Amino acid sequence: MLIESARMKRDKANTPSIIDKMSYRLSYFICVQLFGLLLIGVNACAQATSNQTQQPCCGVITPAAQHMLQTLDSMHVEDLWLAHQHVNWETGIADRDADYQGPGKATHCSAFAAAVGKRFGVYLLRPPEHSQILLANAQTAWLSSQAAINEGWSKMESAKAAQSRANLGELVVIVYQSPNPKKPGHIAIVRPSLKTQSELDRDGPQVTQAGTHNHNDWNARDAFHGHIGAWPDGVQYFSHGIHQTTATN
């Protein structure tokens, strides 16, 4: 009898009460629910972050910017203003024989930029005020002058500002002046684009350019890659508003 009583006491001590079991199950249920809510919150935050990073960095492309795109596309820069030909600065058509060996036949980024400006009624230093030779260096210096300010040009301090202005339909250029006055600089037109902030941080604004290789739709990082010290800290950004009534194709 004593043995049986002792066994019952031992079993009773080792067996959780009904209340203990309910408390354990309730705690477990609450933990599972909280963990589920935490996962939902983490997923929602991740989705929101993903959506945000996929948004355009610099605003929508306005109708004025759409017209800018149409004009840039219509200029066929990949077929005109070709390197190693002497070209008419305004049309990009070769104006010397194929065997021409004189000056002014290297690359034509500055001539193309000036031609774009003229299409939109915007003056950018060009012939006959300056020859095509080393014109990009001269344009960069001119853009910082009072004469350029009087013409309506203004300087911007960031790639994002440049891309944002282009998306509004303004004429925006990225310029680099070579520290060696006997070597060419570079200039490119900022092209309206819906690129994301991460793309802007990695590649800079989207551009249209003539150069060693002409590109209708490219990025600034690669466009200035051939100029040591240019990208990203050596370039400057300038913008000019456009009156749509003056733009011509």
BABATI-373647 format. One line per field, with one value per residue (C-alpha): x, y, z; residue in one letter. Coordinates in nm, 3 decimals, padded with zeros to 5 digits. Each point is the difference from the previous one (the first is absolute). Layout:
east X_... .
north Y_... .
up Z_... .
resn A_... .
This chain:
east 00.000_00.277_00.178_-00.313_-00.051_00.356_-00.034_-00.317_00.170_00.297_-00.223_-00.199_00.315_00.134_-00.325_-00.077_-00.332_-00.273_00.058_00.371_-00.077_-00.249_00.243_00.276_-00.223_-00.127_00.354_00.104_-00.299_00.075_00.367_-00.095_-00.245_00.252_00.266_-00.243_-00.083_00.371_00.059_-00.289_00.148_00.347_-00.139_-00.208_00.302_00.210_-00.269_-00.035_00.377_00.009_-00.281_00.176_00.331_-00.182_-00.156_00.148_00.260_-00.068_-00.367_-00.217_00.088_-00.208_-00.143_00.282_00.252_-00.175_00.056_00.365_00.027_-00.166_00.239_00.309_-00.114_-00.068_00.360_00.136_00.321_00.114_00.016_00.119_00.272_00.221_00.355_00.291_-00.201_-00.010_-00.368_-00.233_-00.049_-00.373_-00.103_00.269_00.045_00.354_00.111_00.347_00.120_00.063_00.377_-00.002_00.293_-00.035_-00.110_-00.350_-00.075_00.056_-00.327_-00.304_-00.169_00.007_-00.129_-00.291_-00.081_00.003_-00.226_-00.247_00.001_-00.075_-00.291_-00.156_00.091_00.267_00.343_00.299_00.346_00.046_00.146_00.072_00.064_00.229_00.129_-00.085_00.354_00.006_-00.348_-00.117_00.268_-00.104_-00.368_00.067_00.184_-00.267_-00.284_00.150_00.023_-00.231_-00.072_-00.156_-00.201_-00.128_-00.103_-00.209_00.231_00.020_00.227_-00.129_00.180_-00.109_-00.075_-00.350_-00.072_00.128_-00.220_-00.299_00.035_00.032_-00.318_-00.174_00.106_00.294_00.319_00.261_00.366_00.277_00.343_00.362_00.293_00.333_00.274_00.229_-00.109_00.139_-00.223_-00.375_-00.264_-00.347_-00.364_-00.320_-00.371_-00.202_-00.281_-00.337_-00.021_-00.206_00.308_-00.009_00.209_00.227_00.056_00.074_00.247_00.176_-00.005_-00.086_-00.256_-00.103_00.161_00.006_00.344_00.244_00.358_00.242_-00.316_-00.334_-00.296_-00.360_-00.081_00.288_00.110_00.229_00.243_00.094_-00.022_00.275_00.200_00.263_00.093_00.216_-00.120_-00.332_-00.257_-00.152_00.174_00.149_-00.321_-00.238_-00.370_-00.173_-00.362_-00.198_-00.378_-00.167_-00.290_-00.182_-00.107_00.365_00.085_00.037_00.058 .
north 00.000_00.237_-00.090_00.066_00.335_00.104_-00.093_00.208_00.299_-00.036_-00.030_00.300_00.206_-00.095_00.055_00.364_00.128_00.079_00.369_-00.034_-00.176_00.269_00.275_-00.162_-00.045_00.356_00.136_-00.208_00.120_00.363_-00.042_-00.159_00.280_00.270_-00.164_-00.014_00.368_00.078_-00.184_00.185_00.330_-00.087_-00.106_00.317_00.216_-00.189_00.039_00.371_00.045_-00.194_00.210_00.317_-00.099_-00.074_00.345_00.260_00.208_00.324_00.041_-00.093_00.082_00.305_00.077_00.250_-00.274_-00.234_00.262_00.014_-00.377_00.017_00.273_-00.184_-00.320_00.187_00.125_-00.354_00.062_-00.359_00.056_00.362_00.206_-00.306_-00.002_00.025_00.199_00.375_00.089_00.293_00.089_00.064_-00.305_-00.254_-00.083_-00.054_00.306_-00.115_-00.287_-00.332_00.046_00.343_00.017_00.353_00.121_-00.024_-00.366_-00.170_-00.009_00.227_-00.002_00.379_00.053_-00.234_00.176_00.338_-00.139_-00.126_00.342_00.166_-00.238_00.135_00.362_-00.013_00.147_-00.212_00.114_-00.118_00.094_00.259_00.144_-00.297_-00.268_-00.366_-00.068_-00.045_00.148_-00.204_00.160_00.341_-00.076_-00.110_00.323_00.206_-00.162_00.137_00.351_00.297_-00.025_-00.345_00.125_00.285_-00.260_-00.182_-00.280_-00.098_-00.239_-00.297_-00.177_-00.362_-00.281_-00.028_00.366_-00.044_-00.302_00.169_00.310_-00.214_-00.184_00.337_00.064_00.236_-00.019_-00.143_-00.068_-00.179_00.147_-00.076_00.230_-00.173_00.131_-00.022_00.279_-00.197_-00.302_-00.012_00.015_-00.143_00.103_-00.208_00.081_-00.132_-00.216_-00.021_-00.334_-00.190_-00.157_-00.085_00.156_-00.305_00.023_00.371_-00.062_-00.270_00.144_00.369_00.170_-00.146_00.173_00.041_00.074_00.008_-00.101_-00.279_-00.210_00.167_-00.107_00.111_-00.154_-00.059_00.080_00.277_-00.227_-00.184_00.314_00.169_-00.314_00.078_00.330_-00.068_00.201_00.091_-00.230_00.066_00.287_00.178_00.070_00.295_00.032_00.291_00.054_00.232_00.034_-00.052_00.187_-00.272_00.237_00.042_-00.371_-00.132_-00.344 .
up 00.000_00.088_-00.325_-00.204_00.175_-00.069_-00.367_-00.033_00.157_-00.238_-00.308_00.112_00.042_-00.347_-00.188_-00.108_00.112_-00.252_00.067_-00.073_-00.328_-00.104_00.094_-00.205_-00.303_00.024_00.022_-00.298_-00.202_00.082_-00.097_-00.331_-00.076_00.092_-00.213_-00.292_00.039_00.014_-00.327_-00.162_00.115_-00.127_-00.338_-00.025_00.076_-00.253_-00.265_00.074_-00.024_-00.326_-00.145_00.107_-00.160_-00.327_-00.017_-00.238_00.178_-00.175_-00.076_-00.294_-00.360_-00.084_-00.346_-00.049_00.080_-00.242_-00.267_00.103_-00.047_-00.340_-00.112_00.124_-00.171_-00.324_-00.015_-00.061_00.190_-00.046_-00.376_-00.009_00.175_-00.039_00.131_-00.244_-00.251_-00.047_00.035_-00.030_00.367_-00.039_-00.204_00.085_-00.367_-00.124_-00.198_-00.106_-00.216_00.168_-00.037_00.171_00.244_00.135_00.345_00.144_-00.074_00.336_00.197_00.002_00.341_00.020_-00.353_00.068_00.329_-00.175_-00.272_00.261_00.159_-00.331_-00.060_00.319_-00.052_00.271_-00.059_00.101_-00.107_-00.360_-00.338_-00.120_00.350_00.066_-00.236_00.051_00.119_00.383_00.008_00.302_00.220_-00.122_00.055_00.358_00.077_-00.176_00.196_00.321_-00.141_00.037_-00.371_00.052_00.298_-00.217_-00.259_00.261_00.112_00.366_00.186_00.202_00.280_-00.036_-00.243_00.144_-00.068_-00.355_-00.068_00.163_-00.217_-00.312_00.098_00.011_-00.359_00.057_-00.203_00.238_-00.074_00.188_-00.075_00.076_-00.068_-00.046_00.230_-00.301_-00.236_-00.295_00.068_-00.060_00.269_-00.038_-00.003_-00.004_-00.007_00.295_-00.132_00.182_00.179_00.259_00.158_00.369_00.275_00.014_-00.376_00.028_00.284_-00.200_-00.353_00.023_-00.225_-00.333_-00.297_-00.375_-00.141_-00.285_00.071_-00.073_-00.007_-00.055_00.214_-00.012_00.339_00.241_00.353_00.118_00.185_-00.317_-00.214_00.203_00.075_-00.263_00.167_00.305_00.299_-00.156_00.158_00.242_00.175_-00.300_-00.190_00.024_-00.075_-00.174_-00.097_-00.225_-00.020_-00.334_-00.156_-00.186_-00.273_-00.100_-00.013_-00.354_-00.149 .
resn M_L_I_E_S_A_R_M_K_R_D_K_A_N_T_P_S_I_I_D_K_M_S_Y_R_L_S_Y_F_I_C_V_Q_L_F_G_L_L_L_I_G_V_N_A_C_A_Q_A_T_S_N_Q_T_Q_Q_P_C_C_G_V_I_T_P_A_A_Q_H_M_L_Q_T_L_D_S_M_H_V_E_D_L_W_L_A_H_Q_H_V_N_W_E_T_G_I_A_D_R_D_A_D_Y_Q_G_P_G_K_A_T_H_C_S_A_F_A_A_A_V_G_K_R_F_G_V_Y_L_L_R_P_P_E_H_S_Q_I_L_L_A_N_A_Q_T_A_W_L_S_S_Q_A_A_I_N_E_G_W_S_K_M_E_S_A_K_A_A_Q_S_R_A_N_L_G_E_L_V_V_I_V_Y_Q_S_P_N_P_K_K_P_G_H_I_A_I_V_R_P_S_L_K_T_Q_S_E_L_D_R_D_G_P_Q_V_T_Q_A_G_T_H_N_H_N_D_W_N_A_R_D_A_F_H_G_H_I_G_A_W_P_D_G_V_Q_Y_F_S_H_G_I_H_Q_T_T_A_T_N .
